[in-house]
């Protein structure tokens, strides 16, 4: 047995996972606005509390757990994972503190890479040798597989897809660059545009955002927002298709919960936007394991 943990920009999942990727038990907690004031401590407290609850409920000893794997929204470099731009927490410090607390091995990797590993090993990309996984939520991350192998380097992450430039001199991103893909096509960007255009002052959840879009789907302003969002998403994805020529692209993260609004429009836009070399259109799929992919993938990253 392993414990897999997925830390997103707005959500933490902790699960007990068997060697075949099956979830035996799971705990979840939203990251609230007030939690972000002491985000490092809140994440550590939540993880420790949830692990202790799981092992007590499942009547197992922590030493029966082979290792703890953490999917974390930051880049891997020189054997360590760094500071999360979107979250504001330190991944390597988190790994060390959790390992000290439980006295078993703790491994940590980029969250999008973990989700990609899950979808490649067990899910939507299982039968494709050349493929791409994108996770679209608070930001945009992903991974590429070439000849069934993860595109990577021993010393650093590859495929910082959320920070490819899709708009010259565009909006400034939290990474410091301008015109980044995730600043236009993440769910965070979508929420920002909807709340600004409709003068929504309170913080809204993903479910509230979805309901609001559905309610106003025929509104002219909403149609402009959706069309611009799909346009930005299609530009970024078309660039990836031209670079890697994958057989399939799977999309996970919060995007999967908006599939009935966006998926078919996205497929059509990719076909029509004249940005693809020789109309090389791959299969566009949704992640089989939805938001569980990062947690499951984290349980497979032993090194």
C-alpha positions, 0 to 999 in steps of 0.5 A, spaced: 500 500 500 502 507 498 499 513 500 498 518 494 497 526 496 494 531 491 495 538 492 492 543 488 491 550 488 484 550 491 484 542 494 487 537 497 486 529 496 489 524 501 488 517 499 490 510 500 492 506 494 494 499 492 499 497 487 494 497 482 492 504 482 485 502 486 483 507 491 482 504 498 480 510 502 480 517 501 480 524 504 479 531 501 479 538 503 478 545 500 483 550 501 479 556 503 481 563 502 483 564 510 488 558 509 492 561 504 495 566 510 498 560 513 498 556 507 505 551 509 502 550 515 495 548 513 497 544 508 502 540 513 496 539 518 491 537 513 495 532 510 498 529 517 490 529 520 488 525 514 493 520 514 492 519 521 484 518 520 485 513 514 490 509 517 486 509 523 479 507 519 483 502 515 486 499 521 493 499 519 500 501 521 503 507 518 509 502 517 505 498 513 505 503 508 510 503 503 511 510 501 508 517 501 507 520 494 505 527 493 503 531 487 505 538 488 504 544 483 511 546 482 517 545 478 522 539 479 529 541 479 536 538 481 533 533 485 528 537 489 521 541 488 521 548 489 516 553 490 509 553 488 507 560 484 500 559 484 500 556 491 505 560 495 508 553 499 515 550 499 514 543 496 521 540 498 520 543 506 513 539 505 516 533 503 522 533 509 517 535 514 512 529 512 517 524 512 520 526 519 513 526 522 511 519 519 518 516 518 517 513 512 519 515 505 516 521 502 517 522 494 514 529 491 513 530 484 510 536 479 502 535 480 501 535 472 506 529 471 503 525 477 496 526 473 499 524 467 502 518 469 496 515 472 492 517 465 498 513 461 498 507 466 491 506 467 486 511 464 485 515 457 492 514 454 493 507 456 493 505 449 497 511 445 504 511 445 505 518 443 500 523 447 499 529 451 496 530 458 494 537 460 491 539 466 487 545 466 484 548 473 488 553 477 493 553 472 495 549 466 500 543 467 501 537 463 506 532 460 508 528 454 509 521 452 514 519 446 514 512 444 510 510 451 516 514 455 515 520 459 518 526 456 523 528 462 530 530 464 534 527 470 535 534 473 529 538 471 521 538 469 520 538 462 514 541 458 512 547 462 506 548 458 502 553 462 507 558 460 508 558 453 506 564 450 500 565 446 499 573 446 505 577 444 505 583 450 499 580 453 497 579 460 502 579 466 503 572 469 505 570 476 511 567 473 513 574 471 512 573 463 507 576 459 502 572 455 502 565 458 497 560 456 494 559 463 493 566 464 488 566 458 486 558 458 486 556 465 479 555 469 482 561 474 482 565 467 475 563 466 473 565 473 476 572 472 473 574 466 466 572 468 466 575 475 469 581 472 464 582 466 458 580 470 461 584 476 461 579 481 464 581 487 464 575 492 469 569 491 465 563 487 466 556 487 467 552 481 460 549 482 457 556 482 461 558 476 459 552 472 452 554 474 452 561 473 455 560 466 449 555 464 444 560 467 447 565 462 449 561 456 445 565 451 447 572 454 451 575 449 457 577 454 457 570 456 458 568 449 464 572 448 467 570 454 466 563 452 468 564 445 475 568 447 476 562 452 476 557 447 480 561 442 485 561 447 485 554 449 485 552 441 491 556 440 495 553 446 493 546 444 494 547 436 502 549 438 503 543 442 500 538 436 504 542 431 510 540 436 509 533 438 504 530 433 501 526 438 496 521 437 491 523 443 491 529 448 487 528 454 485 533 458 484 533 466 483 538 472 477 542 473 476 542 466 472 535 466 467 538 470 465 543 464 465 538 458 458 539 456 460 547 455 467 546 452 469 540 449 465 539 443 466 547 441 474 546 443 474 540 438 471 544 432 475 550 434 481 546 433 479 543 426 477 550 424 482 555 426 487 553 421 493 553 426 495 545 424 500 543 420 497 538 415 490 538 419 494 533 424 488 532 428 489 527 434 484 524 439 481 529 444 479 526 450 477 527 457 481 524 463 478 518 466 480 519 473 478 526 473 481 530 479 483 523 482 488 522 477 494 526 481 493 522 487 493 516 484 499 518 480 503 520 486 502 513 489 506 511 483 512 515 483 517 511 487 524 513 486 
